[in-house]
Amino acid sequence: MTEQMTCFDVETSDGIATVTMKRPERLNSMIPEFWSELPALIRDIDSSGEVRAIILASTGRHFSAGMDLAAFGGGEDSSKGKDAGRVGANLRMNVLHLQETFSVFEKVRMPVIAAIQGGCVGGAVDMVTAADMRYATEDAFFCIQEINIGMTADVGTLQRLPKLIPEGVCRELAYTGRRMPAAEAKSVGLVNEVFADQETMLDAVHEIAAEIAEKSPLAVWGTKQMINYARDHSTSDSLDHIATWNAGMFRTGDMKEAFTAQAEKRAPEFEDLLPYRNGASNI
């Protein structure tokens, strides 16, 4: 995306794209523009083939306060007088649209790393649970806010969080709406590491992203695909899937370069992934 965005800044360097939420004065709440800008820019980054890791960061005291309900509420009720079944069907489609905003993290070819400071609330939990990895500052906390406002979370938290932390802990957070501090989040495996402040965290996360960027992007893509597939399928199905994947995707070029670089005591140099447009290769 080349146009100016309302909710995000994007900076790309050395194969790493840093996507930063930029509305700290509004606690980086998720206004309507957020839900269209985020999936579009993530797909744009993916389609270039030049990026090997994405860092999702934020600005201000808090990572994100989640969905801005005020921005979505108000105005004339367009469903008034309409058939209830049709209204419900449209509501379902709207929820599926919101879900896809974060599901795109799992579908892109490179890892997405979330760097979280301060509050990560409501929709922000939906968002970071879709990332490949999460890192946090000491003052960070996580809250499934939906239960506190009388609704069931519906954009991914309840589907992904039980696969990241013990189910009983997930249920407690979801039923009570309490805040989970960063130290507890690390102890149950929600975040990989906790840092003293945001600057230290971002430096460390960039080092991790840089290490990923040094690897074969095709091998990283395959690894991400297999981990996500194994999460949602049986061991038998997952073993079959990797066999099929490698039958089609595995080529010796990157492995040869890795061994040659090791023998020559240098860093390997791997080709970028090929770009694509509208789901099709540009070659």
N, C-alpha and C positions, 0 to 999 in steps of 0.2 A: 504494500500500500504506500503510495507516494504522497497522497494528500494528507493534510494536517488532520490529526485525530483529536477527538474531544477527551478521551480517557487514557490514552497511551502514548508513550514515546518509545521508539525502537532504535537501538544502536547495534550495528553489526561490525565485528572486528575479529580477525583471525579465526573465522569459522564459528564464532559464538554470537548469537543474537540475544541481546538483553532487552526484554519487554518490560517497561516500567509503568505502573499506574501513576497518574500524575494529577490527581484531584485531592491532595491532602487536606485542603480546607473543608472538604465534604467527606472526610474519612474514606476517600476512595470508594464511595458507595457505587452500586451497580445501577446506573441510570439506563434508559433505553438504548442510548448509543453504545454503551458497553457491550451489550449482547450482540450487536451487529459488527462492531469493530474487532472484537477479540478473535472470533473464529476466522474472519477474513484475513487478518494480518498473520495469524498462525499458519493458515493454508498458504499464504503468499510466501512466507519464509520457507516453508517446506518445499514449495514448487520450484524454488530457485535451484535447489540441489547444492548450494554453496555453504549452507549452515549445517553444523554437526552437533550442536547442542543449543538449547534455548534456556535462558534464565528468566524466570518470572519474578520481578521485584516490585517494590512499591516505594512511596514517598510519605514523609510525615511520621507522626507518632504511631499510627496504626496501619497495618497492612490493608485491611478492608473491613468495612462495617456490613458488607453484604448487600443484598438487594435494597434499592431505594424505593420503599413502598409508596412514599409520597409521590414519586415521579410516575408510578404506574397506576395510582389511584386517582380518584376525582374525575371530573368531567361527566358527561351525560352517559347514562347506562344504555349502551347500544343493544343489550340483550333483552331489554324490557319488551314484553309482548311477544317474544320469539319462542318457538318450540323448545322445550327444555332439553330434549334429546339432542337437537342440533347445537344448542348452546354448549352442552356438555362435551360434544364431539369436538367443537372448536377449542374449548378449554384444553382438552387433551392434546390437540395439535400444538397449542401454544407452549405447553409444558415440554413436549418433545423437542420443540425448537430451542427452548432454554437449555435442555439437557445436552443438546449437540454442541452448544458453545464450549462446554468443558470436555465432552467426549472427544473433541478434535485433538486434545493433548495426547490421547492414546493412539490416535490414528496416524499422526505424523511420523516421519521416518527417523527422527532423532529424539533423544531424551529431553524431557522438560523438567527443569529443576526449580522448585519454589523456594524463595528466600523470604522468610516471614518475620516481620517485626511487629510488636504490639498486638493489637487485637486482630484475630482472624475469626470472623463472626458470620453465622448464617450461610449465605451463598458463597462466602469466601472459603468455608470448609468444603462445600461441594467442589469448589475449584481446585484447591490444593490436593484433595484426595485423588484427583484425576492425573496429577503430575507423577513423574517417575520417582522423584525423591523430594524430600522436604528438609529444610534447615531452618533454624529459628534463633532469635535472640533471647536472652534471659528474661526479658519483659514480655515475651510473646505469650498469648493464651488462645485457646480454641473454644468456641461455644456453638453448639447446635441450637441456634436462637429460635428456630421455627416453633419448637414446642412451647416456648415462652409467649408466643403470640397466637397460640391456639390453632396451629396447623401442623401437618405432617411434612417434613422435609421431602422435596420431590425432584431435586436436580442432581442427585448422585451420592450424597453423603451416606444414606442408609444402605446403598448398594455397594459402595466401595470401602467405607470405613471398617465394616466387620471383617474384611479381608486384609486389613492393615494392622489391626490391634485385636486383642482378645475380645470375643463377642460380648462377654459380660460387662467389660469396661465400656464398649460401644453402647450397649443398651442403657447403662447408667447415664452416660452423657446425653443420649437421645431422649430419655424419659424425664430427666431432671432439668436439662438446659443449663447445667452448671458450667463454670469455666474450668478448663483443664490448663494448668500452667505449663510452661515449656519443659521444666524438669520432669514432670509427670509424662508429658508427651514423648520425651526421649526414653523414659523408662519402659514404656509400653510399645515402643517402636514406631510411633507416628512420625517422629522426626529423626534424622540420622545423627545430628549433632546440634548442640546449643552453644552460642557464642555470646560474649560479653556485650557486644553492641553491633549495630547494623553494619558499620564500616568493616569491622573484622569479619563478620559473616559474609559480606559480599566479596571480600578478598579471597576467602577460603572457597566460596562457591565458584568463583571464576577459575581458581586453580583446578578444581574438580572438573569443570566444564572444559578447560584447556587440555586436561589429561584425556578426556573422552575424545576431544577433537583430534588428538594424535593417532587414534585408532582407525582401522578401516571402517569408513562410514557404512559400507555394505554389511560388514560383520556386526556392527552396532545395531543397525536397523533390524537385521535378522534376530539378534539377541532380544531386542525389545519386543518384536513380534512373538517370539517363542514364550517369553515370560508372561506376557499378557494372555496368550492363548492357553497356557498351562493353568493360569489362574481360573479360567472359566470352563475348562474341559478336564476330562479324566486323564490320568497318566498315559493310558494306552492311546487315546486319541492324540495326545500331545506328542508322543513319540512318533506316531505316524505322520503328524504334521511336519515335524522337523526333518524327517526323512524326505518328504515331498519338497519342502522348501529348499533343502540343500541340493536335491537332484536338479532343481532349476536355477538356483541362485549361486550355488557355490562354484567359484572359479579359482584357479590356482594363482592368478596374478597377484592378489593382495598377500597371500601366504608366502609366495616367492619373495616379494618385496620385504616382508617382515623378516624372513630368514637372512636375506642378503644384507639388510641394514644391520641386523644383529652381528653378522660376521664382520662387517665393515665398521662396526662401532659408531654408528650414526643413527639419527632418528629416521624412521621410515617415512616415505612420502606416498600417500595414497590419493588416488583420484577422487574428486568430488562425485557425489551421486549425480545422475543425469537429471536435468530439469524436466518438468512436465507442465502441461497446460490442460485444464479441464479434465484431469484424470488420464490424459494421454501423453506419451513420450513425445518430445520435440524432435527426436531423430527420425 
